[in-house]
Amino acid sequence: MVTANSGTDPVGGNTADKVLFNIGGGTTTADLTRRNQSGLTVPVNSTVTQSIWLRSFDGVSTYNMQLVDSNSQQNNIVVTGAWQRFEVTT
């Protein structure tokens, strides 16, 4: 579930969206939630870098996550209470 404009963004505005991931609290690879960006058109043989700013909503919690690119390459990240910009290049 995504709630638009529900928190302070990286530059101090109020446009950060809150994303609630529906996981069962387990630790297996079957316990996951997936969010996709659709509608992106990339020319053939091109390199594209996408980025996303993330932090825990409460500003305290830490989460281990993966960003997966269009080639299914998994990029392990740690989301903390501080804003961080993560990039994926394909």
Secondary structure, DSSP 8 states (H G I E B T S, - for coil): -EEEEEE--TTSSS-EEEE-----S--STTS------------TT---EEEEEE--TTSS--EEEEEE-TT--EEEEEE-SS-EEEEEE-
